[in-house]
């Protein structure tokens, strides 16, 4: 289980670095996290795109590939409430920018005076798997350096809960995302 947590953390850091390369002031973006070996089995032409040789496919067992879905232009919370991932999706991640408060700061500020953190803009990447593992990465705009990205399993618990809800069997409001395309599910929520 710890190995899967490390794989997820590596993917979250990879997604954060990809977002960092695109720069700041970007909309929130959602990612499906899929088992790399399963993805290559279903879509072998992606091996070349991912830089994986035929002999390397077996080595991808247990790996995860982030598949960018779409930018989120509406309220992230409202948008996530409409998502239901298909079973072949192992997890999901989201990248968003937010304003953070200084520790103990609030409206008065606080900043570094009391040894707390700085208020400012940050990029947050949160990812979660169906099996419960989670990982987050936070990059402060004022300290925009790969070596200064904070990484941990539960840095944004509320966001992780929203993401986890999209992985539940009855999640979403009749909207299923599959391989980067949106599909409307005609299912009325009633059994058989």
Secondary structure, DSSP 8 states (H G I E B T S, - for coil): -HHHHHHHHHHHHHHHHHHHHH-SS--EEEEEEEEHHHHHHH-TTHHHHTT--GGGSGGGTT-EEEEEEEEE-S-HHHHHTTEEE-TTEEEEEEEEEEEE--TTTGGG--TTTTT----EEEEEEEEEETTS-EEEEEEEGGG--GGG-EEESSTTHHHHHHHHHTTSTT-SSSEEEETTEEEE----S---
